[in-house]
C-alpha cells in the first residue's frame, strides 16, 4: 500500500525566507504526486503535480517541487515566503494508471505553514 | 471559475441519526470522490464513484455509508446511523475524466459533529 510522510507538522518562516516543505512517499512504482493547499474555511486547492514529465514541477503562487526517485521525495519549495502563503499544505499520491486504484489520493498528514513578519 | 460546492458547511447530529451530506461537483466532471479528515489526522479516502456506481471504496466505507447521484448534479454521502467516531470534516471532490493523473477538485467540506 502507498503511504506519504510529511516531515514537520508545523513550519514557521519569516517573510522573504525560503519555504521548504518535505514529502516522502512509499511505493514500489513511482506514483503520481500532488501538492494541495488549504486556506482557512476553504477546500483543498491544487498547487502542482508530477505526472512523469519534467522532474522539476512549477505550480501556482511561485511554488515548485522536485521529484527525486532515488530519494522517494517530492519536496515543495518557494524561494521567498509571503504572508499570504500561510496555510496548510498536503502532499498526496495516486497510483499510476494500470493499477487497481481509480485515482484515489493518499494524503500525508499535512504541514501548517506560518509566515511571520 | 467552476467549483465544487458542499452543503451544509456544518452539521451537528445525535448519535444514531442519519445524515446526508450534499455535494455539487463541477458540471462536466465524471468521477466523484468522498474523503474525510478526523481532527488532527490525515485526509482519508472513503469512496470513488463513476458511471453511477462505486468504483472503489476503503475499509472505512462500511454498510453504514452509501453514496448516490440522484439527479445528475448532486452527489450525496449518507451515513445511516452516525457514531461518535464519524465526527470529521468530509470533503467531496470531482475529476474531469479517466486520467488517473487528472486533478481532483475539492469542495470546502462539511464539518460533521456527532454528539
gemmi code that builds the backbone of each chain (N, CA, C; Angstrom):
import gemmi

chains = {
    "A": [
        ("UNK", (0.846, -1.197, 0.000), (0.000, 0.000, 0.000), (0.881, 1.246, 0.000)),
        ("UNK", (0.370, 2.272, -0.647), (1.122, 3.518, -0.695), (1.017, 4.244, 0.637)),
        ("UNK", (2.039, 5.029, 0.941), (1.966, 5.902, 2.105), (2.739, 7.175, 1.813)),
        ("UNK", (2.397, 8.213, 2.532), (3.022, 9.519, 2.346), (3.388, 10.060, 3.711)),
        ("UNK", (4.605, 10.562, 3.828), (5.057, 11.146, 5.079), (5.468, 12.587, 4.843)),
        ("UNK", (4.913, 13.472, 5.612), (5.329, 14.874, 5.579), (6.074, 15.157, 6.879)),
        ("UNK", (7.330, 15.488, 6.748), (8.143, 15.768, 7.926), (7.852, 17.159, 8.438)),
        ("UNK", (7.425, 17.229, 9.676), (7.124, 18.534, 10.258), (5.660, 18.877, 10.108)),
        ("UNK", (4.920, 18.829, 11.202), (3.506, 19.196, 11.132), (3.337, 20.718, 11.129)),
        ("UNK", (4.350, 21.420, 11.628), (4.334, 22.881, 11.627), (5.685, 23.383, 11.144)),
        ("UNK", (5.647, 24.339, 10.226), (6.853, 25.010, 9.766), (6.618, 26.506, 9.868)),
        ("UNK", (7.600, 27.194, 10.431), (7.477, 28.635, 10.597), (8.650, 29.315, 9.904)),
        ("UNK", (8.355, 30.300, 9.072), (9.416, 31.026, 8.367), (9.135, 32.525, 8.464)),
        ("UNK", (10.159, 33.297, 8.212), (9.997, 34.746, 8.130), (9.574, 35.134, 6.723)),
        ("UNK", (8.873, 36.208, 6.610), (8.516, 36.717, 5.289), (9.806, 36.971, 4.500)),
        ("UNK", (9.822, 36.483, 3.250), (11.007, 36.634, 2.409), (11.975, 35.461, 2.484)),
        ("UNK", (11.795, 34.592, 3.443), (12.684, 33.436, 3.598), (12.247, 32.287, 2.703)),
        ("UNK", (13.163, 31.330, 2.534), (12.865, 30.129, 1.754), (11.843, 29.266, 2.483)),
        ("UNK", (10.904, 28.749, 1.711), (9.962, 27.773, 2.236), (10.363, 26.394, 1.723)),
        ("UNK", (10.472, 25.432, 2.625), (10.762, 24.047, 2.256), (9.836, 23.149, 3.052)),
        ("UNK", (8.939, 22.476, 2.355), (8.033, 21.524, 2.984), (8.347, 20.149, 2.424)),
        ("UNK", (8.590, 19.212, 3.326), (9.104, 17.903, 2.902), (8.000, 16.866, 2.735)),
        ("UNK", (8.180, 16.037, 1.724), (7.241, 14.954, 1.447), (8.020, 13.759, 0.926)),
        ("UNK", (7.812, 12.625, 1.552), (8.380, 11.369, 1.064), (7.256, 10.362, 0.869)),
        ("UNK", (7.389, 9.558, -0.140), (6.358, 8.572, -0.407), (6.943, 7.176, -0.344)),
        ("UNK", (6.074, 6.241, -0.189), (6.476, 4.835, -0.162), (5.615, 4.113, -1.177)),
        ("UNK", (6.251, 3.670, -2.244), (5.519, 2.970, -3.297), (6.521, 2.192, -4.132)),
        ("UNK", (6.155, 1.018, -4.565), (7.075, 0.205, -5.359), (7.263, 0.787, -6.760)),
        ("UNK", (6.262, 1.471, -7.247), (6.321, 2.132, -8.549), (6.085, 3.625, -8.311)),
        ("UNK", (6.929, 4.478, -8.892), (6.717, 5.922, -8.659), (5.293, 6.327, -9.004)),
        ("UNK", (4.612, 6.915, -8.072), (3.216, 7.283, -8.300), (3.112, 8.654, -8.944)),
        ("UNK", (1.889, 9.094, -9.142), (1.652, 10.493, -9.433), (1.673, 11.236, -8.090)),
        ("UNK", (2.200, 12.436, -8.096), (2.399, 13.173, -6.847), (1.760, 14.556, -6.945)),
        ("UNK", (1.166, 14.972, -5.872), (0.414, 16.222, -5.845), (0.741, 16.996, -4.574)),
        ("UNK", (0.703, 18.309, -4.690), (0.670, 19.175, -3.513), (-0.617, 20.000, -3.580)),
        ("UNK", (-1.337, 19.952, -2.465), (-2.543, 20.755, -2.305), (-2.328, 21.741, -1.163)),
        ("UNK", (-3.034, 22.871, -1.246), (-3.004, 23.871, -0.181), (-4.436, 24.100, 0.295)),
        ("UNK", (-4.558, 24.299, 1.601), (-5.869, 24.593, 2.156), (-5.793, 25.869, 2.984)),
        ("UNK", (-6.495, 26.887, 2.530), (-6.626, 28.107, 3.299), (-7.812, 27.963, 4.246)),
        ("UNK", (-7.835, 28.718, 5.321), (-8.928, 28.578, 6.294), (-10.299, 28.656, 5.644)),
        ("UNK", (-11.142, 27.707, 6.024), (-12.539, 27.662, 5.567), (-12.684, 27.470, 4.061)),
        ("UNK", (-11.663, 26.936, 3.442), (-11.747, 26.642, 2.010), (-11.405, 25.188, 1.752)),
        ("UNK", (-11.694, 24.745, 0.532), (-11.341, 23.384, 0.140), (-9.878, 23.274, -0.209)),
        ("UNK", (-9.463, 22.083, -0.544), (-8.079, 21.856, -0.961), (-7.918, 22.310, -2.406)),
        ("UNK", (-6.881, 23.078, -2.636), (-6.616, 23.626, -3.967), (-5.293, 23.070, -4.480)),
        ("UNK", (-5.286, 22.609, -5.713), (-4.057, 22.042, -6.267), (-3.014, 23.126, -6.482)),
        ("UNK", (-1.807, 22.874, -5.959), (-0.664, 23.766, -6.191), (0.114, 23.317, -7.429)),
        ("UNK", (0.388, 22.018, -7.480), (1.152, 21.450, -8.595), (1.072, 19.933, -8.534)),
        ("UNK", (1.499, 19.307, -9.638), (1.502, 17.847, -9.660), (2.612, 17.333, -10.559)),
        ("UNK", (3.079, 16.142, -10.259), (4.081, 15.449, -11.051), (3.424, 14.217, -11.676)),
        ("UNK", (3.528, 14.160, -13.015), (2.891, 13.028, -13.697), (3.841, 12.330, -14.649)),
        ("UNK", (5.126, 12.567, -14.512), (6.193, 11.861, -15.235), (6.790, 12.633, -16.396)),
        ("UNK", (6.502, 13.887, -16.492), (7.219, 14.708, -17.458), (8.474, 15.238, -16.746)),
        ("UNK", (8.690, 16.514, -16.752), (9.866, 17.079, -16.087), (9.827, 16.800, -14.593)),
        ("UNK", (10.985, 16.520, -14.015), (11.037, 16.203, -12.587), (10.905, 17.453, -11.720)),
        ("UNK", (11.219, 18.620, -12.291), (11.010, 19.864, -11.568), (9.685, 20.451, -12.055)),
        ("UNK", (8.761, 20.575, -11.149), (7.417, 20.999, -11.499), (7.152, 22.378, -10.908)),
        ("UNK", (6.646, 23.256, -11.750), (6.299, 24.599, -11.260), (4.793, 24.678, -11.072)),
        ("UNK", (4.400, 25.338, -9.994), (2.984, 25.455, -9.708), (2.559, 26.893, -9.582)),
        ("UNK", (1.426, 27.059, -8.939), (0.891, 28.408, -8.772), (1.561, 29.102, -7.596)),
        ("UNK", (1.433, 30.412, -7.570), (1.919, 31.233, -6.443), (3.419, 31.112, -6.191)),
        ("UNK", (4.187, 30.762, -7.217), (5.643, 30.715, -7.096), (6.202, 29.451, -6.471)),
        ("UNK", (5.371, 28.475, -6.220), (5.836, 27.216, -5.644), (6.362, 26.280, -6.732)),
        ("UNK", (7.293, 25.444, -6.341), (7.761, 24.383, -7.205), (8.149, 23.177, -6.367)),
        ("UNK", (8.238, 22.030, -7.022), (8.606, 20.802, -6.327), (9.436, 19.955, -7.271)),
        ("UNK", (10.344, 19.206, -6.698), (11.213, 18.350, -7.496), (11.013, 16.895, -7.116)),
        ("UNK", (10.740, 16.093, -8.121), (10.595, 14.657, -7.912), (11.985, 14.035, -7.954)),
        ("UNK", (12.329, 13.341, -6.861), (13.614, 12.623, -6.809), (13.328, 11.166, -6.515)),
        ("UNK", (13.434, 10.370, -7.569), (13.100, 8.951, -7.429), (14.035, 8.256, -6.446)),
        ("UNK", (15.317, 8.582, -6.512), (16.295, 7.905, -5.655), (16.037, 8.172, -4.178)),
        ("UNK", (15.416, 9.294, -3.887), (15.127, 9.655, -2.507), (13.643, 9.461, -2.164)),
        ("UNK", (12.875, 9.008, -3.104), (11.401, 8.886, -2.975), (10.823, 10.140, -2.327)),
        ("UNK", (11.218, 11.288, -2.882), (10.798, 12.555, -2.290), (10.147, 13.459, -3.319)),
        ("UNK", (9.380, 14.387, -2.826), (8.716, 15.384, -3.661), (8.532, 16.630, -2.798)),
        ("UNK", (9.638, 17.265, -2.452), (9.620, 18.400, -1.540), (9.129, 19.659, -2.246)),
        ("UNK", (8.395, 20.451, -1.518), (7.815, 21.696, -2.040), (8.669, 22.873, -1.591)),
        ("UNK", (8.972, 23.763, -2.509), (9.782, 24.931, -2.149), (9.198, 26.202, -2.746)),
        ("UNK", (9.575, 27.298, -2.098), (9.281, 28.619, -2.631), (10.419, 29.524, -2.170)),
        ("UNK", (11.056, 30.244, -3.084), (12.258, 30.999, -2.713), (12.015, 32.076, -1.652)),
        ("UNK", (10.848, 32.695, -1.702), (10.610, 33.834, -0.821), (9.171, 33.800, -0.310)),
        ("UNK", (9.023, 33.548, 0.973), (7.683, 33.407, 1.548), (6.966, 34.747, 1.625)),
        ("UNK", (5.661, 34.651, 1.421), (4.806, 35.826, 1.561), (3.787, 35.534, 2.645)),
        ("UNK", (3.316, 36.579, 3.275), (2.327, 36.393, 4.354), (1.126, 35.582, 3.874)),
        ("UNK", (0.752, 35.781, 2.620), (-0.424, 35.086, 2.086), (-0.195, 33.589, 1.887)),
        ("UNK", (1.034, 33.121, 2.053), (1.319, 31.683, 1.925), (0.929, 30.898, 3.175)),
        ("UNK", (0.593, 31.592, 4.234), (0.218, 30.902, 5.474), (-1.029, 30.061, 5.231)),
        ("UNK", (-0.895, 28.753, 5.425), (-1.973, 27.817, 5.111), (-1.501, 26.432, 5.541)),
        ("UNK", (-2.337, 25.431, 5.284), (-1.923, 24.048, 5.489), (-1.676, 23.411, 4.129)),
        ("UNK", (-0.590, 22.671, 4.039), (-0.153, 22.080, 2.782), (-0.165, 20.558, 2.893)),
        ("UNK", (-0.730, 19.941, 1.885), (-0.861, 18.489, 1.873), (-0.161, 17.902, 0.657)),
        ("UNK", (0.651, 16.895, 0.894), (1.238, 16.103, -0.168), (0.347, 14.871, -0.365)),
        ("UNK", (0.158, 14.470, -1.604), (-0.694, 13.312, -1.875), (-0.147, 12.532, -3.060)),
        ("UNK", (-0.477, 11.251, -3.096), (-0.061, 10.400, -4.209), (-1.260, 9.647, -4.738)),
        ("UNK", (-1.190, 9.291, -6.001), (-2.155, 8.337, -6.528), (-1.409, 7.320, -7.385)),
        ("UNK", (-1.963, 6.149, -7.417), (-1.348, 5.057, -8.155), (-1.420, 5.323, -9.647)),
        ("UNK", (-0.400, 4.890, -10.358), (-0.385, 5.098, -11.797), (-1.463, 4.284, -12.502)),
        ("UNK", (-1.830, 4.723, -13.659), (-2.820, 4.020, -14.464), (-2.360, 2.580, -14.682)),
        ("UNK", (-3.299, 1.676, -14.647), (-2.969, 0.271, -14.810), (-2.929, -0.450, -13.495)),
        ("UNK", (-2.961, 0.333, -12.406), (-3.036, -0.292, -11.093), (-4.476, -0.594, -10.739)),
        ("UNK", (-4.707, -0.877, -9.475), (-6.057, -1.245, -9.053), (-6.847, -0.045, -8.562)),
        ("UNK", (-6.186, 1.110, -8.504), (-6.853, 2.286, -7.971), (-7.572, 3.027, -9.081)),
        ("UNK", (-8.651, 3.697, -8.737), (-9.360, 4.548, -9.685), (-9.040, 6.007, -9.430)),
        ("UNK", (-7.830, 6.252, -8.996), (-7.367, 7.616, -8.823), (-7.510, 8.143, -7.422)),
        ("UNK", (-7.780, 7.268, -6.450), (-7.901, 7.770, -5.091), (-6.574, 8.374, -4.670)),
        ("UNK", (-6.673, 9.414, -3.871), (-5.490, 10.077, -3.352), (-5.193, 9.579, -1.944)),
        ("UNK", (-3.915, 9.339, -1.684), (-3.436, 9.029, -0.341), (-2.657, 10.241, 0.135)),
        ("UNK", (-3.058, 10.776, 1.264), (-2.513, 12.044, 1.737), (-1.499, 11.859, 2.853)),
        ("UNK", (-0.574, 12.806, 2.928), (0.231, 12.966, 4.122), (-0.576, 13.669, 5.194)),
        ("UNK", (0.038, 13.843, 6.344), (-0.711, 14.388, 7.485), (-0.852, 15.901, 7.449)),
        ("UNK", (-0.202, 16.545, 6.489), (-0.337, 17.989, 6.366), (0.739, 18.736, 7.132)),
        ("UNK", (1.120, 19.883, 6.608), (2.068, 20.780, 7.272), (1.460, 22.174, 7.311)),
        ("UNK", (1.367, 22.708, 8.511), (0.860, 24.068, 8.661), (2.033, 25.027, 8.531)),
        ("UNK", (1.936, 25.909, 7.562), (2.986, 26.904, 7.338), (2.558, 28.227, 7.960)),
        ("UNK", (3.415, 28.726, 8.822), (3.212, 30.049, 9.426), (4.276, 30.980, 8.872)),
        ("UNK", (3.865, 32.160, 8.465), (4.798, 33.160, 7.959), (4.717, 34.376, 8.864)),
        ("UNK", (5.840, 34.729, 9.467), (5.807, 35.889, 10.363), (6.631, 37.028, 9.778)),
        ("UNK", (6.213, 38.240, 10.132), (6.837, 39.432, 9.525), (8.316, 39.547, 9.883)),
    ],
    "B": [
        ("UNK", (-14.830, 30.841, -12.280), (-14.248, 29.518, -12.420), (-15.149, 28.496, -11.732)),
        ("UNK", (-15.427, 27.386, -12.402), (-16.300, 26.371, -11.791), (-15.680, 25.839, -10.510)),
        ("UNK", (-16.536, 25.491, -9.553), (-16.035, 24.953, -8.304), (-16.993, 23.903, -7.770)),
        ("UNK", (-16.463, 23.094, -6.883), (-17.263, 22.090, -6.194), (-17.875, 22.758, -4.960)),
        ("UNK", (-19.157, 22.562, -4.768), (-19.808, 23.133, -3.597), (-20.346, 22.019, -2.703)),
        ("UNK", (-20.424, 22.316, -1.413), (-20.911, 21.327, -0.454), (-21.854, 22.001, 0.530)),
        ("UNK", (-22.909, 21.281, 0.876), (-23.835, 21.763, 1.901), (-24.219, 20.606, 2.820)),
        ("UNK", (-24.466, 20.896, 4.092), (-24.208, 22.176, 4.749), (-22.727, 22.349, 5.044)),
        ("UNK", (-22.347, 23.503, 5.498), (-20.950, 23.690, 5.880), (-20.687, 23.054, 7.243)),
        ("UNK", (-21.693, 23.052, 8.090), (-21.599, 22.436, 9.411), (-22.869, 21.641, 9.683)),
        ("UNK", (-22.705, 20.497, 10.333), (-23.853, 19.680, 10.695), (-23.598, 19.083, 12.071)),
        ("UNK", (-24.567, 19.286, 12.955), (-24.492, 18.665, 14.276), (-25.636, 17.666, 14.370)),
        ("UNK", (-25.337, 16.462, 14.815), (-26.366, 15.442, 14.888), (-26.172, 14.593, 16.136)),
        ("UNK", (-27.224, 13.881, 16.498), (-27.146, 12.971, 17.631), (-26.703, 11.598, 17.137)),
        ("UNK", (-25.962, 10.913, 17.973), (-25.531, 9.554, 17.667), (-26.735, 8.697, 17.295)),
        ("UNK", (-26.588, 7.914, 16.235), (-27.662, 7.050, 15.783), (-28.559, 7.660, 14.724)),
        ("UNK", (-28.441, 8.960, 14.522), (-29.246, 9.622, 13.497), (-28.607, 9.461, 12.123)),
        ("UNK", (-29.443, 9.595, 11.112), (-28.966, 9.562, 9.735), (-28.600, 10.977, 9.289)),
        ("UNK", (-27.527, 11.091, 8.549), (-27.176, 12.386, 7.953), (-26.909, 12.202, 6.465)),
        ("UNK", (-27.219, 13.228, 5.727), (-26.917, 13.258, 4.295), (-26.087, 14.500, 4.012)),
        ("UNK", (-24.914, 14.275, 3.473), (-24.036, 15.374, 3.091), (-24.124, 15.540, 1.583)),
        ("UNK", (-24.265, 16.771, 1.165), (-24.512, 17.038, -0.254), (-23.343, 17.748, -0.915)),
        ("UNK", (-23.168, 17.416, -2.166), (-22.080, 17.971, -2.966), (-22.614, 18.228, -4.365)),
        ("UNK", (-22.203, 19.335, -4.947), (-22.460, 19.575, -6.364), (-21.101, 19.639, -7.049)),
        ("UNK", (-20.730, 18.572, -7.766), (-19.439, 18.572, -8.461), (-19.436, 19.555, -9.633)),
        ("UNK", (-18.292, 19.749, -10.220), (-18.177, 20.571, -11.415), (-18.944, 19.877, -12.548)),
        ("UNK", (-19.671, 20.655, -13.318), (-20.770, 20.106, -14.127), (-20.345, 19.081, -15.174)),
        ("UNK", (-19.202, 19.187, -15.787), (-18.834, 18.224, -16.824), (-17.902, 17.126, -16.313)),
        ("UNK", (-17.723, 17.069, -15.004), (-16.852, 16.048, -14.444), (-17.573, 14.713, -14.351)),
        ("UNK", (-16.778, 13.648, -14.413), (-17.351, 12.313, -14.485), (-17.005, 11.423, -13.285)),
        ("UNK", (-15.959, 11.791, -12.562), (-15.503, 10.966, -11.439), (-15.701, 11.749, -10.147)),
        ("UNK", (-16.187, 11.062, -9.138), (-16.544, 11.743, -7.898), (-15.987, 10.965, -6.710)),
        ("UNK", (-15.628, 11.722, -5.692), (-14.956, 11.141, -4.531), (-15.482, 11.756, -3.244)),
        ("UNK", (-15.410, 10.975, -2.183), (-15.568, 11.491, -0.823), (-14.320, 11.120, -0.024)),
        ("UNK", (-13.874, 12.107, 0.730), (-12.775, 11.926, 1.664), (-13.243, 12.464, 3.017)),
        ("UNK", (-12.541, 12.063, 4.081), (-12.826, 12.678, 5.361), (-11.523, 12.924, 6.110)),
        ("UNK", (-11.606, 13.881, 7.024), (-10.453, 14.187, 7.862), (-10.931, 14.341, 9.302)),
        ("UNK", (-10.594, 13.343, 10.113), (-10.844, 13.452, 11.540), (-9.846, 14.454, 12.106)),
        ("UNK", (-10.293, 15.249, 13.073), (-9.467, 16.314, 13.615), (-8.095, 15.794, 14.033)),
        ("UNK", (-7.071, 16.412, 13.489), (-5.707, 16.032, 13.855), (-5.155, 14.844, 13.099)),
        ("UNK", (-5.944, 14.292, 12.161), (-5.488, 13.122, 11.420), (-5.407, 13.439, 9.924)),
        ("UNK", (-4.970, 12.450, 9.167), (-4.804, 12.636, 7.731), (-6.149, 12.697, 7.020)),
        ("UNK", (-6.154, 13.296, 5.862), (-7.295, 13.191, 4.954), (-7.320, 11.758, 4.431)),
        ("UNK", (-8.483, 11.094, 4.568), (-8.595, 9.678, 4.184), (-9.624, 9.497, 3.070)),
        ("UNK", (-9.287, 8.656, 2.135), (-10.202, 8.309, 1.056), (-11.354, 7.455, 1.590)),
        ("UNK", (-12.557, 7.759, 1.161), (-13.713, 6.931, 1.507), (-14.194, 6.120, 0.310)),
        ("UNK", (-14.487, 6.822, -0.811), (-15.152, 6.142, -1.913), (-14.953, 6.936, -3.197)),
        ("UNK", (-14.917, 6.205, -4.309), (-14.939, 6.840, -5.623), (-16.151, 6.312, -6.388)),
        ("UNK", (-16.641, 7.135, -7.305), (-17.927, 6.849, -7.948), (-17.829, 7.273, -9.396)),
        ("UNK", (-18.219, 6.362, -10.289), (-18.173, 6.667, -11.724), (-19.271, 5.900, -12.426)),
        ("UNK", (-19.901, 6.542, -13.365), (-20.933, 5.881, -14.175), (-22.027, 5.275, -13.293)),
        ("UNK", (-22.392, 6.022, -12.279), (-23.486, 5.659, -11.373), (-23.230, 4.431, -10.523)),
        ("UNK", (-21.960, 4.133, -10.311), (-21.679, 3.056, -9.381), (-20.361, 3.302, -8.662)),
        ("UNK", (-20.228, 2.661, -7.524), (-18.990, 2.769, -6.760), (-17.886, 2.045, -7.512)),
        ("UNK", (-16.757, 2.731, -7.744), (-15.637, 2.107, -8.418), (-14.593, 1.606, -7.425)),
        ("UNK", (-14.506, 2.239, -6.278), (-13.563, 1.797, -5.258), (-14.030, 2.343, -3.911)),
        ("UNK", (-13.786, 1.590, -2.843), (-14.114, 2.084, -1.508), (-13.058, 1.604, -0.519)),
        ("UNK", (-12.907, 2.355, 0.545), (-11.949, 1.977, 1.568), (-12.651, 1.128, 2.626)),
        ("UNK", (-11.841, 0.592, 3.532), (-12.433, -0.233, 4.600), (-13.262, 0.606, 5.563)),
        ("UNK", (-13.050, 1.929, 5.538), (-13.877, 2.797, 6.376), (-15.317, 2.793, 5.870)),
        ("UNK", (-15.478, 2.696, 4.584), (-16.787, 2.815, 3.917), (-17.541, 1.507, 4.098)),
        ("UNK", (-18.132, 1.338, 5.287), (-18.855, 0.093, 5.557), (-20.332, 0.253, 5.218)),
        ("UNK", (-21.141, -0.674, 5.688), (-22.563, -0.689, 5.328), (-23.329, 0.512, 5.846)),
        ("UNK", (-22.748, 1.252, 6.755), (-23.407, 2.451, 7.270), (-23.338, 3.617, 6.290)),
        ("UNK", (-22.466, 3.500, 5.311), (-22.264, 4.583, 4.349), (-22.884, 4.201, 3.000)),
        ("UNK", (-23.389, 5.189, 2.319), (-23.827, 4.984, 0.942), (-23.657, 6.294, 0.182)),
        ("UNK", (-23.539, 6.173, -1.140), (-23.419, 7.353, -1.992), (-24.431, 7.227, -3.123)),
        ("UNK", (-24.780, 8.393, -3.634), (-25.808, 8.431, -4.657), (-25.630, 9.683, -5.488)),
        ("UNK", (-26.007, 9.546, -6.767), (-26.055, 10.733, -7.628), (-27.493, 10.788, -8.141)),
        ("UNK", (-28.356, 11.362, -7.353), (-29.793, 11.187, -7.593), (-30.340, 11.896, -8.837)),
        ("UNK", (-29.700, 12.997, -9.227), (-30.343, 13.802, -10.264), (-29.375, 14.338, -11.305)),
        ("UNK", (-28.203, 13.793, -11.408), (-27.248, 14.236, -12.420), (-26.450, 15.452, -12.048)),
        ("UNK", (-26.778, 16.083, -10.909), (-25.950, 17.212, -10.479), (-25.450, 17.022, -9.054)),
        ("UNK", (-26.304, 16.535, -8.171), (-25.883, 16.330, -6.792), (-25.179, 14.994, -6.623)),
        ("UNK", (-24.304, 14.958, -5.645), (-23.615, 13.722, -5.261), (-23.667, 13.681, -3.748)),
        ("UNK", (-24.322, 12.667, -3.194), (-24.559, 12.683, -1.753), (-23.849, 11.535, -1.054)),
        ("UNK", (-23.522, 11.791, 0.193), (-22.980, 10.778, 1.083), (-23.958, 10.645, 2.245)),
        ("UNK", (-24.445, 9.443, 2.457), (-25.375, 9.200, 3.548), (-24.692, 8.331, 4.598)),
        ("UNK", (-24.849, 8.732, 5.828), (-24.420, 7.884, 6.942), (-25.694, 7.479, 7.668)),
        ("UNK", (-25.962, 6.176, 7.696), (-27.284, 5.698, 8.166), (-27.481, 5.891, 9.662)),
        ("UNK", (-26.535, 5.535, 10.437), (-26.646, 5.601, 11.888), (-25.306, 6.103, 12.417)),
        ("UNK", (-25.252, 7.398, 12.669), (-23.963, 8.004, 12.966), (-23.401, 7.551, 14.304)),
        ("UNK", (-22.070, 7.476, 14.342), (-21.346, 7.149, 15.567), (-20.498, 8.358, 15.950)),
        ("UNK", (-20.070, 8.365, 17.197), (-19.226, 9.468, 17.652), (-17.984, 9.608, 16.765)),
        ("UNK", (-17.427, 8.467, 16.361), (-16.202, 8.486, 15.582), (-16.392, 8.927, 14.137)),
        ("UNK", (-17.644, 9.185, 13.743), (-17.885, 9.743, 12.404), (-17.678, 11.251, 12.379)),
        ("UNK", (-17.479, 11.855, 13.530), (-17.209, 13.294, 13.586), (-15.932, 13.594, 12.819)),
        ("UNK", (-16.044, 14.441, 11.825), (-14.911, 14.723, 10.935), (-15.318, 15.814, 9.954)),
        ("UNK", (-14.340, 16.255, 9.189), (-14.611, 17.113, 8.036), (-14.712, 16.192, 6.823)),
        ("UNK", (-15.783, 16.320, 6.065), (-15.997, 15.484, 4.887), (-15.828, 16.338, 3.636)),
        ("UNK", (-14.943, 15.881, 2.757), (-14.665, 16.590, 1.512), (-15.179, 15.793, 0.325)),
        ("UNK", (-15.820, 16.497, -0.556), (-16.200, 15.939, -1.851), (-15.197, 16.431, -2.892)),
        ("UNK", (-14.921, 15.608, -3.880), (-14.025, 16.015, -4.967), (-14.548, 15.468, -6.279)),
        ("UNK", (-14.195, 16.138, -7.359), (-14.568, 15.617, -8.674), (-13.396, 15.763, -9.631)),
        ("UNK", (-13.415, 14.906, -10.639), (-12.355, 14.891, -11.642), (-12.997, 14.796, -13.006)),
        ("UNK", (-12.366, 15.422, -13.980), (-12.980, 15.527, -15.298), (-13.151, 14.182, -15.989)),
        ("UNK", (-12.059, 13.414, -16.069), (-12.125, 12.228, -16.917), (-11.343, 11.075, -16.308)),
        ("UNK", (-11.096, 10.053, -17.112), (-10.486, 8.829, -16.609), (-8.994, 8.888, -16.393)),
        ("UNK", (-8.364, 10.011, -16.688), (-6.919, 10.098, -16.452), (-6.638, 10.109, -14.958)),
        ("UNK", (-5.946, 9.079, -14.500), (-5.669, 8.962, -13.071), (-4.805, 10.119, -12.588)),
        ("UNK", (-4.019, 10.686, -13.500), (-3.183, 11.826, -13.120), (-3.960, 13.137, -13.122)),
        ("UNK", (-5.212, 13.069, -13.525), (-6.011, 14.287, -13.589), (-6.248, 14.906, -12.227)),
        ("UNK", (-6.458, 16.197, -12.220), (-6.646, 16.926, -10.967), (-8.009, 16.638, -10.353)),
        ("UNK", (-8.009, 16.377, -9.080), (-9.264, 16.315, -8.331), (-9.518, 17.692, -7.730)),
        ("UNK", (-10.723, 18.185, -7.952), (-11.121, 19.491, -7.433), (-11.981, 19.261, -6.192)),
        ("UNK", (-11.578, 19.918, -5.107), (-12.230, 19.679, -3.824), (-13.201, 20.777, -3.453)),
        ("UNK", (-14.256, 20.379, -2.763), (-15.155, 21.342, -2.164), (-14.607, 21.822, -0.832)),
        ("UNK", (-15.300, 22.788, -0.211), (-14.820, 23.373, 1.044), (-15.039, 22.486, 2.261)),
        ("UNK", (-15.818, 21.428, 2.099), (-16.007, 20.495, 3.198), (-17.264, 20.739, 4.004)),
        ("UNK", (-17.723, 19.676, 4.649), (-18.800, 19.743, 5.641), (-18.231, 19.230, 6.947)),
        ("UNK", (-18.326, 20.066, 7.971), (-17.850, 19.626, 9.292), (-19.000, 18.960, 10.016)),
        ("UNK", (-18.861, 17.666, 10.270), (-19.892, 16.883, 10.946), (-19.481, 16.643, 12.393)),
        ("UNK", (-20.390, 16.968, 13.285), (-20.166, 16.709, 14.712), (-21.278, 15.801, 15.214)),
        ("UNK", (-20.881, 14.647, 15.725), (-21.842, 13.681, 16.261), (-21.756, 13.703, 17.783)),
        ("UNK", (-22.899, 13.980, 18.411), (-22.921, 14.096, 19.877), (-23.541, 12.863, 20.526)),
    ],
}
model = gemmi.Model(1)
for chain_id, residues in chains.items():
    chain = gemmi.Chain(chain_id)
    for i, (resn, *xyz) in enumerate(residues, 1):
        res = gemmi.Residue()
        res.name, res.seqid = resn, gemmi.SeqId(i, " ")
        for name, pos in zip(("N", "CA", "C"), xyz):
            atom = gemmi.Atom()
            atom.name, atom.element = name, gemmi.Element(name[0])
            atom.pos, atom.b_iso = gemmi.Position(*pos), 0.0
            res.add_atom(atom)
        chain.add_residue(res)
    model.add_chain(chain)
structure = gemmi.Structure()
structure.add_model(model)
structure.setup_entities()
